[in-house]
Amino acid sequence: MTSNPAPNGGPDPGYTLVVPRRVVPTPAPPRRAHRGPGPAFGVLVVLVLLVGLLLCWLATGLLSLSLPGYGDRVNVLVLGVDRRDGTDWASRTDTIMIATLAPAARNAGLLSVPRDLQLPIPTVGEDRINTANVYGYLNGYPGGGPALARATVEANFGIPIAGSIMLDFRTFERIVDSLGGIDVDVPEALHDTRYPDPRPEDPYAFKTIDFDAGRQHMDGQRALEYARSRMSTSDFDRARRQQMILLAIRQKALSLGAIPRWPAAVAAVLGGIKTDLNPIQLAALARLAVTIGPSRLEQRVIEAPLVYDYRRPDGAAVQLPNWELLGPMIQEMFGAH
């Protein structure tokens, strides 16, 4: 690792930023549609897909399938995009998670990465990590945006990524609805008067949403609103809510009452995700995921003091990594180096 001055060529801010390697910064990519905060629907959908695929194996006798080619640990990058037209995947990934599964140990982990974390992006320069997907598509990076996002994670965190899964808002809503909704224990009331509510006549319109404390039954739209809301909280709090919803979806998908709904959930997933994992890999991941209970799932969020706030010379507010603390945490969770 090397040390370099402030990001994007700004004056010395009085600290040393440690990054894996020096790259040449370039201007940020253009905005793509409305930039509302994205939900953690990625990992949620992964688990629903995995559960749904189990139904297929029960019929085909593939339960002895092992995960080929990835050794003791498998890491999957999960990306959520605010893709509203249903065609263009070149949007900022406002939800970024790394799911890790250890087949032999039968445990798993989930790491939420803040979308405003500024890191060197290969072939591009330093920018928010959530821009890597846009750069990958616009610059013709081999494999497109997901491949550049994956390369960014591997280059900075040293975490080998087996594959990626990307999906959008509508897919998340369809999956939750296909399961008949989910039950979430809301720890404290949430009130948001500026929740994004785009309309044809006003793409930047807002509405008010409220969630009372206590157990709440949520359909797809309500679950999405709970996952996305951030006006009265922080991105870090939102990440914890997203992981809470993850466990609620897993619990519902594995319940006996959800079994008749599995085919609809699988259809919703397959109709709305973009992945470079092949069916055999997905099937093997599914078999492993359904054997791991919540007690063996480690949940973490990259937040202060692992990162700290920084105002760039262009006025943009970002987070910078505190590698002295972040590096050991990644090593502990992923065995990365």
C-alpha positions as CSV (number, residue, x, y, z in Angstrom):
1,M,0.0,0.0,0.0
2,T,1.1,3.6,-0.6
3,S,0.1,7.0,0.9
4,N,-1.3,9.8,-1.2
5,P,-2.7,13.3,-0.6
6,A,-6.3,14.3,-0.6
7,P,-8.6,12.7,-3.1
8,N,-9.1,14.3,-6.5
9,G,-6.0,16.4,-6.2
10,G,-7.2,18.6,-3.3
11,P,-4.9,20.4,-0.8
12,D,-3.4,18.4,2.1
13,P,-6.2,17.9,4.6
14,G,-3.8,17.1,7.4
15,Y,-4.0,13.3,7.3
16,T,-2.5,10.5,5.3
17,L,-4.9,8.5,3.1
18,V,-3.7,4.9,2.6
19,V,-4.8,3.3,-0.5
20,P,-3.8,0.0,-2.3
21,R,-2.3,1.8,-5.3
22,R,-2.2,5.2,-6.9
23,V,-4.4,5.7,-9.9
24,V,-5.2,8.8,-12.0
25,P,-8.5,10.4,-11.1
26,T,-11.1,11.2,-13.7
27,P,-14.4,13.2,-13.5
28,A,-17.4,11.5,-12.0
29,P,-19.7,9.7,-14.3
30,P,-22.9,11.5,-15.3
31,R,-26.0,11.0,-13.1
32,R,-28.3,8.2,-14.3
33,A,-32.0,8.9,-13.6
34,H,-33.2,9.6,-10.1
35,R,-30.7,8.9,-7.3
36,G,-32.9,7.7,-4.5
37,P,-31.2,5.7,-1.8
38,G,-31.2,2.0,-2.8
39,P,-32.4,-0.9,-0.6
40,A,-30.6,-4.1,0.4
41,F,-32.8,-6.0,-1.9
42,G,-29.8,-7.8,-3.4
43,V,-28.9,-10.2,-0.6
44,L,-32.6,-10.6,0.2
45,V,-33.4,-11.8,-3.3
46,V,-30.3,-14.1,-3.3
47,L,-31.7,-15.9,-0.2
48,V,-35.2,-16.2,-1.7
49,L,-33.7,-17.5,-4.9
50,L,-31.6,-20.0,-3.0
51,V,-34.6,-21.3,-1.1
52,G,-36.7,-21.5,-4.2
53,L,-34.1,-23.5,-6.1
54,L,-34.1,-26.0,-3.3
55,L,-37.5,-27.1,-4.5
56,C,-35.9,-28.0,-7.9
57,W,-33.2,-30.1,-6.2
58,L,-35.8,-32.0,-4.2
59,A,-37.3,-33.1,-7.5
60,T,-34.1,-33.8,-9.3
61,G,-32.0,-35.4,-6.5
62,L,-29.2,-32.8,-6.6
63,L,-28.9,-32.3,-2.8
64,S,-25.5,-33.8,-2.8
65,L,-24.2,-31.1,-5.1
66,S,-21.0,-29.4,-3.9
67,L,-19.7,-26.0,-4.7
68,P,-17.0,-26.3,-7.4
69,G,-13.8,-24.4,-7.6
70,Y,-13.9,-22.0,-4.7
71,G,-12.2,-23.8,-1.8
72,D,-13.1,-23.0,1.8
73,R,-14.9,-19.7,1.3
74,V,-17.2,-18.2,-1.4
75,N,-17.8,-14.5,-1.6
76,V,-20.6,-13.0,-3.7
77,L,-21.0,-9.3,-4.5
78,V,-24.6,-8.1,-4.3
79,L,-25.5,-4.8,-6.1
80,G,-28.8,-2.9,-6.0
81,V,-29.6,-0.3,-8.6
82,D,-32.4,2.3,-8.9
83,R,-33.3,1.1,-12.4
84,R,-36.7,2.5,-13.2
85,D,-37.1,1.9,-17.0
86,G,-36.4,-1.8,-16.8
87,T,-33.7,-1.7,-19.5
88,D,-30.6,0.2,-18.5
89,W,-28.4,-1.4,-15.9
90,A,-25.8,1.5,-16.1
91,S,-27.0,3.1,-12.8
92,R,-25.2,3.8,-9.5
93,T,-25.2,0.9,-7.2
94,D,-26.7,2.5,-4.1
95,T,-26.8,-0.9,-2.3
96,I,-23.5,-2.8,-2.1
97,M,-23.1,-5.9,0.0
98,I,-20.6,-8.7,0.1
99,A,-22.0,-12.1,1.2
100,T,-19.6,-14.8,2.3
101,L,-20.3,-18.5,2.8
102,A,-17.9,-21.1,4.3
103,P,-19.2,-24.6,3.2
104,A,-17.0,-26.7,5.6
105,A,-17.7,-24.5,8.7
106,R,-21.4,-24.0,7.8
107,N,-21.3,-20.3,8.6
108,A,-21.8,-17.1,6.6
109,G,-21.3,-13.4,6.8
110,L,-22.8,-10.2,5.4
111,L,-20.9,-7.0,5.0
112,S,-22.6,-3.7,4.0
113,V,-20.4,-1.3,2.2
114,P,-21.4,2.4,2.2
115,R,-22.2,3.8,-1.2
116,D,-20.2,7.0,-0.6
117,L,-17.0,5.2,0.3
118,Q,-14.3,6.7,-1.9
119,L,-11.7,4.3,-3.3
120,P,-9.5,3.9,-6.3
121,I,-11.5,2.4,-9.1
122,P,-9.3,0.4,-11.5
123,T,-8.8,2.1,-14.9
124,V,-10.7,5.1,-13.6
125,G,-9.3,6.8,-10.5
126,E,-10.6,7.7,-7.1
127,D,-14.4,8.1,-6.7
128,R,-17.3,6.8,-4.8
129,I,-17.6,3.0,-5.0
130,N,-21.2,3.3,-6.2
131,T,-20.0,4.8,-9.5
132,A,-18.0,1.8,-10.5
133,N,-21.0,0.1,-12.2
134,V,-21.6,3.2,-14.3
135,Y,-18.0,3.6,-15.3
136,G,-17.8,-0.1,-16.3
137,Y,-20.7,0.3,-18.7
138,L,-19.9,3.7,-20.1
139,N,-16.2,2.9,-20.6
140,G,-16.7,-0.5,-22.1
141,Y,-14.9,-2.4,-19.3
142,P,-14.7,-6.1,-20.0
143,G,-17.8,-7.6,-18.3
144,G,-19.5,-4.3,-17.9
145,G,-20.3,-2.5,-14.7
146,P,-20.6,-5.5,-12.3
147,A,-17.1,-6.6,-13.4
148,L,-15.6,-3.2,-12.6
149,A,-17.4,-3.1,-9.3
150,R,-16.0,-6.6,-8.5
151,A,-12.5,-5.5,-9.5
152,T,-12.8,-2.5,-7.2
153,V,-13.7,-4.6,-4.3
154,E,-10.9,-7.1,-5.0
155,A,-8.3,-4.4,-5.6
156,N,-9.1,-2.5,-2.4
157,F,-10.2,-5.1,0.1
158,G,-8.3,-8.1,-1.1
159,I,-11.5,-10.1,-1.1
160,P,-11.7,-12.7,-4.0
161,I,-15.2,-12.5,-5.5
162,A,-16.7,-15.6,-7.1
163,G,-19.5,-13.7,-8.8
164,S,-22.0,-10.9,-8.6
165,I,-25.8,-10.5,-8.5
166,M,-27.5,-7.3,-9.4
167,L,-31.2,-6.3,-9.3
168,D,-33.6,-3.4,-9.1
169,F,-36.5,-2.1,-7.0
170,R,-39.3,-3.7,-8.8
171,T,-37.8,-7.1,-8.5
172,F,-37.5,-6.7,-4.8
173,E,-41.1,-5.7,-4.4
174,R,-42.3,-8.7,-6.6
175,I,-40.3,-11.1,-4.5
176,V,-41.7,-9.9,-1.1
177,D,-45.2,-9.9,-2.5
178,S,-44.8,-13.4,-4.0
179,L,-44.0,-14.7,-0.5
180,G,-47.1,-13.0,0.9
181,G,-45.2,-10.2,2.6
182,I,-42.8,-10.4,5.6
183,D,-43.0,-9.7,9.3
184,V,-40.4,-7.3,10.7
185,D,-39.8,-6.3,14.3
186,V,-39.3,-2.5,14.0
187,P,-37.1,-1.4,17.0
188,E,-38.1,2.2,16.9
189,A,-40.5,4.5,15.1
190,L,-39.4,5.9,11.8
191,H,-40.8,9.1,10.2
192,D,-39.6,10.3,6.8
193,T,-41.2,13.4,5.1
194,R,-38.9,13.3,2.1
195,Y,-39.2,9.7,0.8
196,P,-38.6,9.7,-3.0
197,D,-41.9,9.4,-4.9
198,P,-41.1,10.1,-8.6
199,R,-44.0,10.7,-11.0
200,P,-44.1,11.4,-14.7
201,E,-44.8,15.1,-14.1
202,D,-42.3,15.4,-11.2
203,P,-39.4,12.9,-11.1
204,Y,-38.1,14.4,-7.9
205,A,-41.3,14.4,-5.9
206,F,-41.4,13.3,-2.2
207,K,-44.0,11.7,0.1
208,T,-44.2,11.0,3.9
209,I,-43.9,7.5,5.3
210,D,-44.3,6.3,8.9
211,F,-43.4,3.1,10.7
212,D,-44.5,2.5,14.3
213,A,-42.2,0.5,16.6
214,G,-43.2,-3.1,17.1
215,R,-43.9,-6.1,14.8
216,Q,-45.1,-4.9,11.4
217,H,-46.3,-6.9,8.4
218,M,-44.9,-5.4,5.2
219,D,-45.8,-6.0,1.6
220,G,-43.2,-5.4,-1.1
221,Q,-43.7,-1.6,-1.2
222,R,-43.6,-1.1,2.5
223,A,-40.5,-3.3,2.9
224,L,-38.8,-1.3,0.2
225,E,-39.7,2.0,1.9
226,Y,-38.4,0.7,5.2
227,A,-35.1,-0.4,3.5
228,R,-34.7,2.8,1.6
229,S,-35.6,5.5,4.1
230,R,-32.7,7.6,5.3
231,M,-34.0,11.2,5.9
232,S,-34.1,10.9,9.7
233,T,-31.3,8.4,10.0
234,S,-27.9,7.7,8.5
235,D,-26.7,5.4,5.7
236,F,-25.3,3.1,8.4
237,D,-28.6,2.8,10.2
238,R,-30.2,2.1,6.9
239,A,-27.8,-0.8,6.3
240,R,-28.7,-2.3,9.6
241,R,-32.4,-2.1,8.7
242,Q,-31.7,-3.8,5.4
243,Q,-30.0,-6.7,7.2
244,M,-32.9,-6.9,9.5
245,I,-35.2,-7.3,6.5
246,L,-32.9,-9.9,5.1
247,L,-33.5,-12.1,8.1
248,A,-37.2,-11.5,7.9
249,I,-37.3,-12.6,4.3
250,R,-35.2,-15.7,5.1
251,Q,-37.6,-16.6,7.9
252,K,-40.6,-16.3,5.7
253,A,-39.1,-18.1,2.8
254,L,-38.2,-21.1,5.0
255,S,-41.6,-21.3,6.7
256,L,-43.9,-24.2,5.8
257,G,-46.6,-21.8,4.7
258,A,-44.3,-20.3,2.1
259,I,-43.6,-23.6,0.3
260,P,-46.5,-23.2,-2.2
261,R,-45.2,-19.7,-3.0
262,W,-41.6,-20.8,-3.9
263,P,-42.3,-21.1,-7.7
264,A,-43.7,-17.6,-7.8
265,A,-40.7,-16.3,-5.8
266,V,-38.2,-18.0,-8.1
267,A,-40.0,-16.7,-11.2
268,A,-39.8,-13.1,-9.8
269,V,-36.1,-13.5,-9.1
270,L,-35.1,-15.1,-12.4
271,G,-37.1,-12.4,-14.2
272,G,-35.3,-9.5,-12.6
273,I,-31.7,-10.3,-11.8
274,K,-28.4,-9.9,-13.6
275,T,-25.7,-12.4,-12.6
276,D,-22.5,-13.9,-13.9
277,L,-23.0,-17.1,-11.8
278,N,-24.0,-20.1,-13.7
279,P,-27.0,-22.4,-12.7
280,I,-24.7,-25.0,-11.1
281,Q,-23.0,-22.4,-8.9
282,L,-26.3,-20.9,-7.9
283,A,-27.7,-24.3,-7.0
284,A,-24.6,-25.1,-4.9
285,L,-24.9,-21.8,-3.1
286,A,-28.6,-22.4,-2.5
287,R,-28.0,-25.8,-1.0
288,L,-25.4,-24.3,1.4
289,A,-27.4,-21.2,2.3
290,V,-30.5,-23.1,3.5
291,T,-28.4,-25.0,6.0
292,I,-27.1,-21.9,7.8
293,G,-29.3,-20.4,10.5
294,P,-29.3,-16.8,11.8
295,S,-27.1,-17.7,14.7
296,R,-24.3,-18.6,12.3
297,L,-24.6,-15.5,10.2
298,E,-22.2,-12.7,11.0
299,Q,-23.6,-9.2,10.2
300,R,-21.3,-6.2,9.9
301,V,-21.6,-2.6,8.5
302,I,-18.6,-0.6,7.4
303,E,-19.1,2.6,9.5
304,A,-17.2,4.9,11.8
305,P,-14.5,4.5,13.0
306,L,-13.7,2.2,10.1
307,V,-14.5,5.2,7.8
308,Y,-14.6,8.9,8.4
309,D,-16.3,11.9,6.7
310,Y,-14.4,14.0,4.1
311,R,-15.5,17.0,2.0
312,R,-13.9,16.9,-1.4
313,P,-12.6,20.0,-3.1
314,D,-15.6,19.8,-5.5
315,G,-17.9,20.0,-2.4
316,A,-19.0,16.3,-2.5
317,A,-19.4,14.6,0.9
318,V,-17.7,11.1,0.9
319,Q,-16.3,8.6,3.4
320,L,-12.7,7.7,3.4
321,P,-11.3,4.3,4.7
322,N,-9.4,4.1,8.0
323,W,-7.2,1.2,6.8
324,E,-5.6,0.7,10.2
325,L,-9.0,-0.5,11.5
326,L,-10.8,-1.6,8.3
327,G,-8.0,-3.9,7.1
328,P,-8.0,-6.1,10.3
329,M,-11.8,-6.3,10.2
330,I,-11.8,-7.5,6.6
331,Q,-9.0,-10.0,7.4
332,E,-10.9,-11.4,10.3
333,M,-14.2,-11.7,8.4
334,F,-13.0,-12.9,5.0
335,G,-9.4,-14.1,5.6
336,A,-8.4,-11.6,3.0
337,H,-5.1,-9.9,2.7
